[in-house]
Amino acid sequence: MIKNELLVRSKYFSGEFDCELYFKPEWYGPTRAHKDRWAREAIKLANDAGANKVAVLSSGNQGLALTVEAS
């Protein structure tokens, strides 16, 4: 789980929309991919449904993110 999530202020978009606009870089997650957030929610939903095992058909980043979140 990400504990100290960093927000980065966008000077360009803050000026463009006349507000304070921040982005949340996904590369600070456990696998440095945007799929970490999805995997965390998928594991939570599986746990809430009573599942204690998860199977995934992926050899890429999604499989890695699910493995990290499930362990």
Beta strands, then each sheet from edge to edge (+ up, - down):
strand 1: 8-9
strand 2: 22-23
sheet 1: 1+ 2-
end
